Amino acid sequence: MTAKLVTIASGIVTALNAETFTQTFTAARLWAPSSLRKDFADYHVTVKPLYRSTESPAFLTATNGYKVVLGIRTASTALTDPDDFDPVAALAEEVLDFLLGKAVSGLYLTEVRGLSAEEMVEVGLWRETGLIALGYELTYTEIADITVT
């Protein structure tokens, strides 16, 4: 039997890899993503299962929230130019827009929260300088469990 979190993360990866985005990448479901600069020749999109939550946003009364981390990263030699960050931010926005409203294993994305640098280190998305990384905690909820208040 496969854990629901793994099924959700795998479904996200499958959906991302079936779509065409402005930047080329292959999404992967990983429990321990690489965070070393030498492993990044291009864009990496990582989906990491986190945990099942019994908490929900204030406007929802849902009990089955499943949390995954979405990481979008690339290597950069010059981290001093703000323009280096723009393509990563644009790709993150494009990926999140794609995921909104798309059912994954019968669940929908109901909450997105940006991760701080410390949280990205904690979940394994960022450990070394020379990486541009954006991380998000995504909450997926069963539609039958959602009531908007």
N, C-alpha and C positions, 0 to 999 in steps of 0.2 A: 504494500500500500504506500502511495506517495503522499507526503504531507501536502496539505492545501497550499501552504506558502510556497513550496517548490513548484507546484502546478501553476500558481499565479505568476511567479517569476519566470518560469519557462514560457508561459503564454505571452508575457510582455516581450521577451526576447524574440519569439517567433514572429509576433506582430511587427516589431521594429525591423527585423531582418527582411521581411516581405515588402517593406515600404521603401521608396526612394526619397532620400533627403538631400539637401544642398551639399552637405559634406559626406564623404564616403566613410562608412564604418561597418563593422560587424559587431553586433551586440552579443554579449556572453553572460550567462548566469554563473556566477562564481561565489563561493563562500569566502575565499581569501584572495581578493583581487590583487594583482601586482601593483605596487606603487613605486617602482623604481624607474627612474628616467630612461635607463637603457632599454627598457621594454616597450617604449613608445616611439614609433616611427610616424604614426598618424593618430587619428582620433580613436578613442576607445569609449565605448558605452558599456557599462557594467550594471547588471541587476543583481542585487544581493538580498535574499530573503532575510527578514529581521525577526518579527514575532507577530503573534495575534494579540490584538488589543481589545479590551472591553470598554475603553474610553472612546468617545466620539466628539466631533465638533459640536459646539453649543446649539447650532441650528438643526442638528440631526438627532434622532433618537434611534441609534443603530447599536447593535451588540456584536456584530461580527466584522470587525475591522482587521484587515491583514496589512501589515506594514512591510514594505520593501524599500531598499535604498537604490536610487538611480544615480550613477556617477558618470559624468562626461568629462574626459580628460585628454590632454595632448601634451607633448613635450615642447618646450620653448627654450631657446638659448638666451633670449633677451626679455627678461620679465619686467623691464623698466618702462616699456612702451605700452600705454593703455590699449593701443590698437591690437596688441597680441591677444588680449582678452575678448575682444569683440566677436570673433568667429565662434568661440566656445559658447559665449552667452547666446548668440544667435541660434546655434545648434540646439542648445538646451531649451530655448523657447519653442523652437520648431518641434522637438521631440515631445515636450509637454503638451503642446497644442494638439499633436497627433493622438496622444494617449487619452486626452479628455474626451469623454463620450464614447470611447471604444470599450466594449465588453471584453473582459479577459476572464475566462473560466467562470462566466456568469456573474462576475463582479465588476463594479465600476469605480473609477478613480474619484474619490470624494474629498480628498484633502492633499495638498502639496505644501511641504515646509522645507525651506532652504536650510542646509546644514552649515554650521559654523566650521571654521578651520579645525578646531579641536575635535568636533564630532566626526569630520572627515578622516582625521588621524585615527580616532577610536574605531571606526568601522573599516579601516584599511584602504581608504580611497586615496590618501595622500600622506606620504612619509618623507619625501625628499624634495628639496628645492629644484627648480627646473621643470616642474609640472604645473600646468594650468589646470585646475580642477574645479568643477562645480558639482555639488552633491545635493540630492533632494530625498526627503523621506516621503514616500507615497503611501497613502492609505486607500485600500480597496475595500468596498463594502457591498454586500449583497443587496440588490435593489429591493427585494421583499422586506428587508429589515430597515428601510429608510422611510422616515416620516419627516417632512420639512415642517419646522415650527415657526 
